[in-house]
């Protein structure tokens, strides 16, 4: 084989498509933080946390919870709950497309979904109760996962 045919064959064996680069809402500060923050799962969870804080600061508090299905770093799908009610659901590819468009595009979609859900306004007391219930549920889920792991 001459060099041209070898080069052509090698190119056919290494075919790939580069994904567009994501804009990160939670910017890494160094190499180690980039390893954790540059994945889609972290960015969509951070977007929900930041949106919840913004809504609270604007006087429209809602407890948001984002559930990711599939791989933690590259979720297949996600579901957004506001005050325990499902208000948005989508694929990981949709979320990735949002982050490729702009760092805050996914958060904007979530903001519109919460607004469209037309949830009743919560008092500060109710908001704090819902947040506490969310923390308790998360701690209980972690405890169950740890006990399952020990029983193996």
N, C-alpha and C positions, 0 to 999 in steps of 0.2 A: 504494500500500500504506500502511496506517496503521501507527503505531508498534508496535502489538501484534504484527501479523503479521511485521514486520521482525525484531523481537526473537525471535520463535519460530523464524524461518528461520535466524537467526544461531546460535541455540543448537543447532540440528540440524547445523550445519556444524562445530561445535567440540565434538563429543561425545568424551568421554574418561573414563577411569577412573583415579582416583589409586590407586597402589599403597600398601599399608600401609608405614609407615616401618620401616626395618630398625634393629635395635639393633646397635650396632657393638662388636665385641670389642676391636678395635684403634682406640681413640678418637683422632680427629684433634686436633691442638693448635692449629690455625689454618686459615685459608682455603686455603692452598696444600696443606697435608697433607690437608685434607678432600677436595680434588679427587682425590687418589690413594687415600685410605683408605676412601672411602665407597662403593666399588664392590664387588660381590659376589665377584668373582675374588680381590681382595686379602684380603677377610675370610675366605674359606674356606682360602686358603693360610696365612694367619696362624694360623688355628685349628689346622691340622695342625702347624705349627712349635711352637706353644705346647703342644699335647698331647704332642709328642715330648719337649719339655723337662720337662714334668710327669712323664711316665712314667720318664724317666731319673732325675729327682730322687727318685722313689718307689722306686728300685732295680729297676725293671722296664723296662730300656731296650729300645726297638725303634726302628728307623729307619723313619720314615714319609715317604711321598712321595705327593703329591696331583697328579694329572694332570687338567687341565681341557681340555675339548674345546669348540671353537667360539670365540666372542669372548673375549678375555682378560679384559675387564671384566665381561661378563655371560655366563659359560659356559653352553652348552647342557646339558652333562653333566660329571660329575667321577668319578674313580676313585681310591680310596685304597688304597695298597699299604703293607703293614707287613712289613719285612724282605724285600722283594721279592715278597711274595705278595699277590694281590688279596684284600682283605677287605671292601670296600664299593664300591658304585657307585650313582649316583643322578643325578637331573636338576638343572639349575640352579634350577628352580622349587621343588623340594623344599628345596634349600639356602636359598633366599630365604625360604621359609615358616619354616624353623628360626630364621633371624635375625629375622624379624618376631615370633616368639614370645618369644625371649630371646637375649641376646648370646652366651651359651655353649651354646645348645641344639644347634647343629651340632657343636660340639666334644664334647658328650655323646654324640651319635649315633656319632661316630668312635671315641670311647673304648669304647663298647659293642661296636662292630664289631671292634676290635682284641682286646678281651677274648674275644669269641665265637670268634675265629679260633684260640684256644688255641695260640698260638705258643710254641715252646720259649724258655726264658729265655736271654738272651745274656750272655756275660761282657763286661766293660768293653772288653777287647781286641777281641772280635768286633764289638761295637757301634762302636768307633772305626774298624775296618776297613770296615764297611758305610757309615759316614758318609763316609769318604774316597772310597770307590768311587762314591758318589752325587755327590760334588763333582767327581770326574774326569769322570763321564758328563755332567754338566751343562756343564762347561767344553768338552768335546769337541763337544757339541751346539751350543753357541754358536759355536765355531770353524767348524764345518761350515756353519752358517747365514750367518756372515760371509763365508765363501769363496763360497758360492752367490750372495750379494748382489753380490760383486765381479765374478763371472763374467757377470753379466747385461748 
